Amino acid sequence: MSTPIRWRHDRPLRRRPRPEPRPLTVIKSALGEAARVALAEPFMLSIERQDIYLRRLPKALDGLRIVHLSDFHYGPLTDSRHLERAVQAANDLRPDLIALTGDYISHDRSYAAPCAELISRLRARHGVFAVLGNHDHWTDAELIGKHPSPAERGHAHRSSGRIVLAGRSR
């Protein structure tokens, strides 16, 4: 003998209510994430390859290799070996041009000279170009700008193609 099954759609679902996050749990999570960012992120090195297609790019510039470095934040929490590793990785890519987009130091102006010495080891066929970032301005833009550093503006030639890099002069 078979037993008929009757399905009821009005039956309430048996889900446990989700507990509200406790303030201490939220604070613990936030502090853990802040510690990860402060202690681990400065040592992460990421190399990402990006092909950019431009219809009006002169054929002479096709294949131009640009390396972009940014946000070294060289200071008491950043080991010089990390910056040396980044410089070596950039040079190993054999770039045509290197663009540095600021935030070389973070905390103390005494890190400007050692940072400038390390980034002066960067090599690119058509040059290394740099601008200052907000942390550089907060620390001491004039001091950082005085160190031997790449030019703020210039141009790179490759056969009959030319790329112009422009910035504000001091």
BELFENQUI-V772691 format. One record per residue. N is the residue number from 1. PHI is phi in whole degrees, 0 to 359 (* if undefined). D_CENTER is the distance of its C-alpha to the mean C-alpha in Angstrom with 2 decimals. Layout:
# BELFENQUI-V772691
n = (N,N)
phi = (PHI,PHI)
d_center = (D_CENTER,D_CENTER)
This chain:
# BELFENQUI-V772691
n = (1,2,3,4,5,6,7,8,9,10,11,12,13,14,15,16,17,18,19,20,21,22,23,24,25,26,27,28,29,30,31,32,33,34,35,36,37,38,39,40,41,42,43,44,45,46,47,48,49,50,51,52,53,54,55,56,57,58,59,60,61,62,63,64,65,66,67,68,69,70,71,72,73,74,75,76,77,78,79,80,81,82,83,84,85,86,87,88,89,90,91,92,93,94,95,96,97,98,99,100,101,102,103,104,105,106,107,108,109,110,111,112,113,114,115,116,117,118,119,120,121,122,123,124,125,126,127,128,129,130,131,132,133,134,135,136,137,138,139,140,141,142,143,144,145,146,147,148,149,150,151,152,153,154,155,156,157,158,159,160,161,162,163,164,165,166,167,168,169,170)
phi = (*,262,254,289,252,250,272,244,270,269,286,291,289,259,248,282,295,286,290,291,295,278,304,294,295,296,296,300,296,295,294,297,292,297,295,298,296,287,261,258,300,299,257,273,243,239,247,240,261,226,274,242,253,235,299,265,290,301,303,296,264,298,90,302,255,247,254,247,239,204,58,291,50,296,184,295,263,248,286,299,297,294,293,299,296,295,296,297,297,296,295,296,282,47,285,279,209,240,247,252,242,88,59,287,232,235,249,223,297,292,272,295,296,298,293,299,295,292,283,290,278,292,229,212,306,254,116,240,238,218,227,274,253,297,294,293,293,294,281,181,298,296,297,294,292,280,292,302,219,299,292,277,213,173,214,237,253,214,56,266,263,217,239,251,248,230,214,278,280,285)
d_center = (71.92,68.50,66.88,65.41,61.87,61.19,57.57,56.91,54.05,54.55,53.72,50.86,47.78,47.52,43.96,43.17,41.63,37.99,37.87,36.08,33.12,34.33,32.72,32.21,30.46,28.03,27.41,27.00,24.41,22.39,22.67,21.72,18.47,17.71,18.58,16.38,13.26,14.50,15.78,13.94,10.25,9.89,11.52,9.78,8.77,8.08,9.82,10.50,13.42,14.23,17.67,18.31,22.00,23.55,27.34,28.02,25.89,28.39,29.28,28.62,24.88,24.83,22.60,20.60,17.58,14.49,11.55,8.39,6.53,4.79,5.41,7.90,10.22,13.01,16.05,18.69,16.65,14.50,16.70,16.88,17.15,13.54,12.60,15.57,14.46,11.15,13.50,16.07,14.07,13.07,16.75,18.07,16.77,19.17,17.34,19.47,16.99,13.74,11.77,10.05,8.93,9.73,9.68,11.13,13.45,14.21,17.82,20.28,21.08,22.51,19.08,18.70,21.12,19.93,16.29,17.80,19.96,17.28,15.19,18.60,18.92,16.60,18.97,19.07,22.32,21.94,19.95,16.75,15.96,14.14,14.12,13.92,11.89,13.77,13.68,15.07,17.73,18.59,19.13,20.96,19.87,23.13,22.84,19.33,20.57,23.64,22.08,22.29,19.15,18.58,20.39,19.25,21.19,22.91,23.59,23.46,26.61,27.17,30.85,31.86,28.41,26.44,23.02,22.81,19.86,20.90,19.91,22.09,24.15,24.96)
